[in-house]
Amino acid sequence: MIRIGTRNSALALWQAEQVKATLEEQGNPCRLVLIESEGDKNQHQPLYAMGIQGIFTKALDTALLNNSVDIAVHSLKDVPTALPEGIQLAAVLPRGSVSDVLVFHPEFKGWKATATIGTGSLRRKAQWLKKYPNHRVDNLRGNVQTRLNTLSKSDWSGAIFAKAGLERLELMKGSYEVLDWMIPAPAQGAVGICSLTTNTSLLSSLKEIHCETTDFCVSVERQFLKTLEGGCTAPIGALAFLNGNTLQFKGGLFHPNGTVSFVLEETLDRNALANPGLYFAEKIKAQGGKDLMIQIKKEM
């Protein structure tokens, strides 16, 4: 029996159920083990202000290390780039939508000069204010349905969500706009499965559901994040995708208020570099990103 650790939000359960169904198709009996994360307990404070790396994954890491679960299923964008000792990213599922979407308030009738948007993401806030400097951004926390309910009761024009989450929960309803111009979070739309490095008996089963293409792309994005971030929460977006053997990449580092940004778009042969994520991050740092990160760390 494979014990699958998961948060108990609707989206986390959807992801865990997908993993469970796929593993059971291979003849592996499974059961879900629900774990409450620190991020689920505190749904009011902005994530970036909580000062915790892996706020949605720490409790599941502990469950793995305590042998309470065999695998942990995550939205990969929530997983820190540096995993605890003894834990590995064992598999990545085929990726869903990478886009962010603006969901309009049910009574939205047109833009005001000083509109307000809801989001708990520093990355989304920074990019929104870069494009719309006269707008205001308010904090929005909670699971997907809670955030939609908060939006409907607010006086905001809209709120920003991950398209993949809305699609998976069949909540792409009402009026919305796909934000193609917004650079997504590294690994957005991907589901990751973590296990203990010592639990080698699971690896053959997990290999069967692992997507190499998604893994390659999110690895580039996560290395870009790791190289820039240095343990500091910062507004960073990254998207890598493959077109045959061509790697297309777009990444950005933003000041939280949107006033300063460094964006890189580049196309490479997939095999041109051993570590393209590192290469892209170093280019951003050379453009001025290094000084911006120092500034952000001082202000956070």
ChimeraX attribute file (.defattr): number of C-alpha atoms within 10 A of each C-alpha:
attribute: neighborCount
match mode: 1-to-1
recipient: residues
	/A:1	9
	/A:2	16
	/A:3	18
	/A:4	25
	/A:5	28
	/A:6	27
	/A:7	24
	/A:8	18
	/A:9	16
	/A:10	15
	/A:11	20
	/A:12	19
	/A:13	18
	/A:14	16
	/A:15	21
	/A:16	27
	/A:17	18
	/A:18	14
	/A:19	21
	/A:20	20
	/A:21	14
	/A:22	16
	/A:23	18
	/A:24	15
	/A:25	10
	/A:26	11
	/A:27	10
	/A:28	13
	/A:29	13
	/A:30	17
	/A:31	15
	/A:32	19
	/A:33	19
	/A:34	17
	/A:35	19
	/A:36	16
	/A:37	18
	/A:38	16
	/A:39	21
	/A:40	17
	/A:41	10
	/A:42	14
	/A:43	15
	/A:44	13
	/A:45	13
	/A:46	18
	/A:47	21
	/A:48	18
	/A:49	10
	/A:50	12
	/A:51	12
	/A:52	14
	/A:53	18
	/A:54	20
	/A:55	19
	/A:56	22
	/A:57	26
	/A:58	20
	/A:59	19
	/A:60	27
	/A:61	25
	/A:62	14
	/A:63	19
	/A:64	22
	/A:65	17
	/A:66	10
	/A:67	12
	/A:68	15
	/A:69	24
	/A:70	21
	/A:71	29
	/A:72	26
	/A:73	27
	/A:74	25
	/A:75	21
	/A:76	24
	/A:77	20
	/A:78	18
	/A:79	21
	/A:80	18
	/A:81	21
	/A:82	14
	/A:83	15
	/A:84	13
	/A:85	10
	/A:86	13
	/A:87	18
	/A:88	17
	/A:89	18
	/A:90	19
	/A:91	23
	/A:92	26
	/A:93	22
	/A:94	16
	/A:95	19
	/A:96	16
	/A:97	15
	/A:98	20
	/A:99	20
	/A:100	24
	/A:101	21
	/A:102	20
	/A:103	24
	/A:104	22
	/A:105	22
	/A:106	14
	/A:107	12
	/A:108	13
	/A:109	9
	/A:110	9
	/A:111	9
	/A:112	10
	/A:113	9
	/A:114	12
	/A:115	16
	/A:116	18
	/A:117	26
	/A:118	25
	/A:119	22
	/A:120	23
	/A:121	18
	/A:122	23
	/A:123	26
	/A:124	26
	/A:125	24
	/A:126	25
	/A:127	27
	/A:128	23
	/A:129	19
	/A:130	19
	/A:131	13
	/A:132	14
	/A:133	14
	/A:134	12
	/A:135	15
	/A:136	15
	/A:137	20
	/A:138	13
	/A:139	16
	/A:140	23
	/A:141	20
	/A:142	18
	/A:143	16
	/A:144	18
	/A:145	15
	/A:146	13
	/A:147	19
	/A:148	21
	/A:149	12
	/A:150	18
	/A:151	23
	/A:152	17
	/A:153	11
	/A:154	14
	/A:155	14
	/A:156	20
	/A:157	23
	/A:158	26
	/A:159	25
	/A:160	26
	/A:161	24
	/A:162	20
	/A:163	23
	/A:164	21
	/A:165	24
	/A:166	17
	/A:167	13
	/A:168	15
	/A:169	13
	/A:170	9
	/A:171	13
	/A:172	15
	/A:173	9
	/A:174	9
	/A:175	13
	/A:176	17
	/A:177	13
	/A:178	15
	/A:179	17
	/A:180	11
	/A:181	11
	/A:182	18
	/A:183	23
	/A:184	24
	/A:185	27
	/A:186	26
	/A:187	27
	/A:188	27
	/A:189	25
	/A:190	22
	/A:191	25
	/A:192	25
	/A:193	22
	/A:194	25
	/A:195	25
	/A:196	22
	/A:197	14
	/A:198	10
	/A:199	13
	/A:200	11
	/A:201	8
	/A:202	16
	/A:203	14
	/A:204	9
	/A:205	16
	/A:206	20
	/A:207	13
	/A:208	12
	/A:209	16
	/A:210	18
	/A:211	14
	/A:212	13
	/A:213	15
	/A:214	22
	/A:215	20
	/A:216	16
	/A:217	22
	/A:218	25
	/A:219	19
	/A:220	26
	/A:221	30
	/A:222	25
	/A:223	22
	/A:224	28
	/A:225	29
	/A:226	18
	/A:227	17
	/A:228	23
	/A:229	19
	/A:230	12
	/A:231	14
	/A:232	17
	/A:233	20
	/A:234	23
	/A:235	26
	/A:236	27
	/A:237	25
	/A:238	29
	/A:239	24
	/A:240	22
	/A:241	20
	/A:242	17
	/A:243	9
	/A:244	8
	/A:245	12
	/A:246	14
	/A:247	20
	/A:248	17
	/A:249	21
	/A:250	18
	/A:251	25
	/A:252	26
	/A:253	31
	/A:254	26
	/A:255	24
	/A:256	23
	/A:257	18
	/A:258	20
	/A:259	13
	/A:260	15
	/A:261	20
	/A:262	17
	/A:263	17
	/A:264	15
	/A:265	13
	/A:266	11
	/A:267	13
	/A:268	14
	/A:269	14
	/A:270	17
	/A:271	11
	/A:272	11
	/A:273	11
	/A:274	9
	/A:275	13
	/A:276	21
	/A:277	25
	/A:278	19
	/A:279	16
	/A:280	25
	/A:281	26
	/A:282	16
	/A:283	15
	/A:284	20
	/A:285	18
	/A:286	10
	/A:287	14
	/A:288	14
	/A:289	23
	/A:290	18
	/A:291	11
	/A:292	19
	/A:293	22
	/A:294	11
	/A:295	12
	/A:296	17
	/A:297	14
	/A:298	8
	/A:299	8
	/A:300	12
